[in-house]
Amino acid sequence: MNILGIIPARYASSRFPAKALADIGGKTMIQRVMEQSQKATSLSRVVIATDHEAIAGPVRAFGGEVIMTSENHQSGTDRCYEAMRAVGETFDYVINIQGDEPFIKPEQIDLLASVLDGKTELATLVKRIDDPAVLFNPSTPKVVLNSRGEALYFSRQTLPYLRGWPSEAWLQHHLFYKHIGIYAYRADILGQITELPPSLLEKAEALEQLRWLENGYRIRCVVTELDSYGIDTPEDLERLVK
């Protein structure tokens, strides 16, 4: 499979403006994401899709490939589609690697790529939850799977509800998964989902992948043992650097 890795890097952010340029041990966050992504053996090419020259300039300086995209995209998925169309090469799949995860493991990218067989429409990673603080944190999306390992639903709420058990015992009586926000899109499917209008469930939960489920697309979920650490605020960065 010919797989394109795209790292969306939006300049504006209400909670952490220009976080892609945050310094982590002498390198910008976006450089660390790029370097980790380039270690993945499954990717044919890795590009950074940004909307601002303030990010593009430093990326070019460390030797990264930049695709300039619109400032008006509502999601990383939309930015990935514009970048895919602009690269001047045909790919079977695109993997959207979050630009705010400087500690992404190349093994996670390769694991996700391992299920891209031409039939898989969309895919993402999930990890078993073993911490009650994560289980009941609305900032951590959870996912319910069917018997084929596909997503039935994503929610900020803790799902499923375990009737008959106190909440402190739920982890002992059911297997819960959290969603790790790296996505793989079959190239034709990426074009289709960017044409879909926002859905009711997506608006309710503020989770764009619900738009795809509501419209009948299948999302294959791959279980990883490796965790993911996104940076949304300066405080997140401070904790992770420590």
C-alpha positions as semicolon CSV with decimal commas, in nm:
position;residue;x (nm);y (nm);z (nm)
1;M;0,000;0,000;0,000
2;N;0,114;0,351;-0,084
3;I;0,042;0,550;0,234
4;L;0,078;0,924;0,284
5;G;0,137;1,054;0,636
6;I;-0,007;1,402;0,692
7;I;0,052;1,609;1,006
8;P;-0,205;1,892;1,025
9;A;-0,062;2,196;1,205
10;R;-0,305;2,484;1,249
11;Y;-0,154;2,810;1,375
12;A;-0,453;2,945;1,566
13;S;-0,564;2,776;1,887
14;S;-0,787;2,924;2,154
15;R;-0,613;2,739;2,437
16;F;-0,256;2,731;2,304
17;P;-0,180;2,961;2,008
18;A;0,110;2,849;1,785
19;K;0,156;2,534;1,993
20;A;0,319;2,358;1,696
21;L;0,619;2,585;1,758
22;A;0,643;2,517;2,132
23;D;0,995;2,424;2,238
24;I;1,050;2,073;2,372
25;G;1,410;2,008;2,462
26;G;1,550;2,231;2,192
27;K;1,315;2,123;1,912
28;T;0,972;2,246;1,816
29;M;0,675;2,022;1,881
30;I;0,605;1,990;1,509
31;Q;0,963;1,882;1,438
32;R;0,937;1,606;1,699
33;V;0,610;1,482;1,547
34;M;0,769;1,483;1,201
35;E;1,080;1,297;1,315
36;Q;0,876;1,030;1,493
37;S;0,649;0,990;1,191
38;Q;0,942;0,950;0,953
39;K;1,058;0,651;1,156
40;A;0,740;0,461;1,062
41;T;0,832;0,209;0,793
42;S;0,477;0,198;0,655
43;L;0,467;0,557;0,529
44;S;0,578;0,635;0,175
45;R;0,593;1,009;0,240
46;V;0,531;1,247;0,531
47;V;0,417;1,607;0,491
48;I;0,308;1,885;0,725
49;A;-0,015;2,061;0,627
50;T;-0,034;2,410;0,775
51;D;-0,220;2,734;0,722
52;H;0,051;2,977;0,829
53;E;0,397;3,077;0,714
54;A;0,507;3,107;1,079
55;I;0,491;2,727;1,093
56;A;0,594;2,659;0,735
57;G;0,921;2,851;0,765
58;P;1,063;2,658;1,061
59;V;0,949;2,330;0,905
60;R;1,140;2,403;0,586
61;A;1,441;2,504;0,797
62;F;1,466;2,157;0,956
63;G;1,410;1,986;0,621
64;G;1,042;1,898;0,647
65;E;0,801;1,905;0,353
66;V;0,523;2,162;0,379
67;I;0,184;2,179;0,209
68;M;0,009;2,515;0,252
69;T;-0,364;2,483;0,318
70;S;-0,662;2,706;0,386
71;E;-0,718;2,889;0,716
72;N;-1,087;2,801;0,701
73;H;-1,085;2,426;0,763
74;Q;-1,301;2,312;1,053
75;S;-1,107;1,991;1,115
76;G;-0,780;1,813;1,055
77;T;-0,965;1,578;0,822
78;D;-1,057;1,864;0,589
79;R;-0,698;1,988;0,598
80;C;-0,572;1,638;0,515
81;Y;-0,796;1,619;0,210
82;E;-0,668;1,947;0,070
83;A;-0,309;1,837;0,135
84;M;-0,363;1,498;-0,027
85;R;-0,493;1,665;-0,342
86;A;-0,197;1,903;-0,348
87;V;0,092;1,656;-0,315
88;G;0,094;1,564;-0,682
89;E;0,101;1,189;-0,626
90;T;-0,163;0,916;-0,590
91;F;-0,192;0,732;-0,258
92;D;-0,407;0,440;-0,145
93;Y;-0,445;0,571;0,210
94;V;-0,378;0,879;0,419
95;I;-0,284;0,862;0,787
96;N;-0,366;1,174;0,986
97;I;-0,101;1,211;1,258
98;Q;-0,189;1,467;1,523
99;G;0,047;1,764;1,524
100;D;0,021;1,801;1,901
101;E;0,151;1,454;1,992
102;P;0,532;1,492;1,997
103;F;0,575;1,153;2,162
104;I;0,384;0,951;1,902
105;K;0,549;0,612;1,854
106;P;0,631;0,498;1,500
107;E;0,508;0,155;1,608
108;Q;0,160;0,303;1,657
109;I;0,159;0,436;1,302
110;D;0,280;0,103;1,163
111;L;0,019;-0,087;1,366
112;L;-0,260;0,124;1,220
113;A;-0,117;0,084;0,871
114;S;-0,112;-0,295;0,910
115;V;-0,492;-0,316;0,867
116;L;-0,508;-0,102;0,552
117;D;-0,588;-0,374;0,301
118;G;-0,787;-0,184;0,041
119;K;-1,120;-0,291;0,194
120;T;-1,085;-0,092;0,517
121;E;-1,261;0,243;0,477
122;L;-1,145;0,417;0,792
123;A;-0,932;0,305;1,086
124;T;-0,813;0,437;1,419
125;L;-0,640;0,323;1,737
126;V;-0,791;0,241;2,075
127;K;-0,635;0,147;2,409
128;R;-0,773;-0,041;2,705
129;I;-0,857;0,185;2,999
130;D;-0,715;0,080;3,335
131;D;-0,741;0,408;3,526
132;P;-1,073;0,529;3,676
133;A;-0,964;0,890;3,625
134;V;-0,946;0,826;3,251
135;L;-1,267;0,622;3,245
136;F;-1,476;0,905;3,387
137;N;-1,296;1,198;3,224
138;P;-1,521;1,366;2,962
139;S;-1,211;1,503;2,788
140;T;-1,114;1,145;2,697
141;P;-1,341;0,998;2,427
142;K;-1,441;0,637;2,479
143;V;-1,538;0,390;2,209
144;V;-1,769;0,088;2,204
145;L;-1,672;-0,188;1,960
146;N;-1,869;-0,455;1,779
147;S;-1,761;-0,819;1,742
148;R;-1,557;-0,734;1,430
149;G;-1,354;-0,469;1,607
150;E;-1,539;-0,181;1,442
151;A;-1,665;0,127;1,624
152;L;-2,029;0,126;1,726
153;Y;-2,012;0,464;1,898
154;F;-1,773;0,721;2,039
155;S;-1,865;0,926;2,345
156;R;-1,723;1,158;2,605
157;Q;-1,955;0,979;2,845
158;T;-1,850;0,649;2,999
159;L;-2,007;0,372;2,787
160;P;-2,149;0,119;2,835
161;Y;-2,330;0,182;3,162
162;L;-2,284;-0,118;3,393
163;R;-2,618;-0,177;3,557
164;G;-2,594;-0,340;3,897
165;W;-2,235;-0,238;3,971
166;P;-2,105;0,070;4,153
167;S;-1,896;0,291;3,925
168;E;-1,579;0,223;4,123
169;A;-1,607;-0,145;4,025
170;W;-1,669;-0,098;3,653
171;L;-1,312;-0,160;3,542
172;Q;-1,318;-0,497;3,716
173;H;-1,631;-0,610;3,531
174;H;-1,599;-0,479;3,175
175;L;-1,339;-0,395;2,913
176;F;-1,344;-0,024;2,829
177;Y;-1,146;0,146;2,553
178;K;-1,032;0,503;2,502
179;H;-0,987;0,650;2,159
180;I;-0,644;0,755;2,037
181;G;-0,685;1,026;1,777
182;I;-0,485;0,900;1,482
183;Y;-0,691;0,825;1,172
184;A;-0,639;0,632;0,850
185;Y;-0,859;0,713;0,552
186;R;-0,884;0,527;0,225
187;A;-0,818;0,797;-0,033
188;D;-1,162;0,783;-0,196
189;I;-1,338;0,774;0,141
190;L;-1,147;1,083;0,257
191;G;-1,294;1,273;-0,034
192;Q;-1,643;1,150;0,048
193;I;-1,647;1,230;0,419
194;T;-1,528;1,586;0,368
195;E;-1,847;1,646;0,166
196;L;-2,074;1,544;0,455
197;P;-2,250;1,817;0,656
198;P;-2,201;1,821;1,036
199;S;-2,431;1,567;1,201
200;L;-2,649;1,584;1,511
201;L;-2,439;1,341;1,714
202;E;-2,118;1,512;1,607
203;K;-2,253;1,845;1,731
204;A;-2,374;1,693;2,057
205;E;-2,044;1,527;2,148
206;A;-1,802;1,750;1,952
207;L;-1,651;1,438;1,794
208;E;-1,622;1,449;1,415
209;Q;-1,595;1,071;1,373
210;L;-1,962;1,042;1,473
211;R;-2,048;1,215;1,145
212;W;-1,892;0,923;0,959
213;L;-2,076;0,661;1,165
214;E;-2,408;0,842;1,126
215;N;-2,363;0,829;0,750
216;G;-2,294;0,455;0,741
217;Y;-1,915;0,445;0,716
218;R;-1,726;0,176;0,905
219;I;-1,436;0,260;1,133
220;R;-1,200;-0,028;1,208
221;C;-1,043;-0,002;1,554
222;V;-0,699;-0,145;1,628
223;V;-0,599;-0,209;1,989
224;T;-0,262;-0,071;2,092
225;E;-0,075;-0,121;2,418
226;L;0,107;0,210;2,372
227;D;-0,044;0,525;2,516
228;S;-0,087;0,865;2,354
229;Y;-0,019;1,208;2,501
230;G;-0,177;1,503;2,329
231;I;-0,093;1,861;2,421
232;D;-0,386;2,101;2,427
233;T;-0,264;2,364;2,677
234;P;0,066;2,506;2,806
235;E;-0,003;2,315;3,128
236;D;-0,020;1,987;2,933
237;L;0,319;2,066;2,782
238;E;0,472;2,144;3,118
239;R;0,350;1,815;3,266
240;L;0,469;1,604;2,974
241;V;0,811;1,766;2,950
242;K;0,864;1,685;3,316
